[in-house]
Amino acid sequence: MKIGITGSKGFIGQNLLKYLHNNHIDCVELDSALLDSFSKQEISHIVHLAAKTSVQDSFDNIPLFLESNVTLTAKVLDFAVKIGASVTLFSTYGYYPSNNIASPYHLTKEFSEQLAFFYYQKFGLPINILRLASVYGAGQKKGHLIPTILEQVLNPEIKEIVVKSLSSKRVYTDVRDVVRFILTSCQHREGFHINYAGNSEFHSVEELIQKSLLISGSSKPYKEMFSDEQDLILSTLEKNATIKNSFPWTPLYSLDEGLNHLIGCMQQS
């Protein structure tokens, strides 16, 4: 089996590519703008990772997010039908069928899931949708929550940790587990399935900080900027956490284990 990957330069894509190369699994990095040039590569499964992901940025440029997340998805699905490949498509925990869409970004993920189901119904395209919980790990860019916290925890020049909200709760998934989930999805290439890449363990931002301080052996005060911030997507995350996956996968790494690994990597670099 040869795996085609869009978005291979991104955080998850780089971790996936490294694993595939290290384990001598045949793969090709797809240029989303030149998909037809890969039509003779004998690709049997496409992992579609390319997307715009910033919730805040999506409010400022809705057309760009529609182009990057919906139109591009349609092009990838078209290409998959053309070459006879199955697809793993990435969605978000923040979307759950409801009348309360949290942002334009989440709206594009709803559109993408509906597109995927259309292609399955009309063209028989096998699709696995992975709704990811908050992913973290080596190589994640600054600006995301866990890198932001760890930078403040580990930098001796920073005397106080500041976050937007201490009470906001999420499920956190180590990128190594996500890579395992992707590979499992590549082996199940029939039908249409929606899967949840996470577990039922919810952790607040305050817990993240406390765990990070304990693991790193640090001691710093911390505060939040918006104590009354309303968590608009917690209910959708809770609903997604009840999804029963269509193929066997459970996370190997707890949040403590993942943070310990990541902090170790950061301290060595």
Secondary structure, DSSP 8 states (H G I E B T S, - for coil): --EEEESTTSHHHHHHHHHHHHTT--EEE--GGGGGGGTTS---EEEE------HHHHHH-HHHHHIIIIIHHHHHHHHHHHHT-EEEEEEETT--SSS---SHHHHHHHHHHHHHHHHHHHH---EEEEEE-EEE-TT--TTSHHHHHHHHHH-TT--SEEES-SS-EE-EEEHHHHHHHHHHHHT--SSEEEEEES-S--EEHHHHHHHHHHHHT----EEES-TT---SSHHHHHHHTT---SS----S--HHHHHHHHHHHHHH-
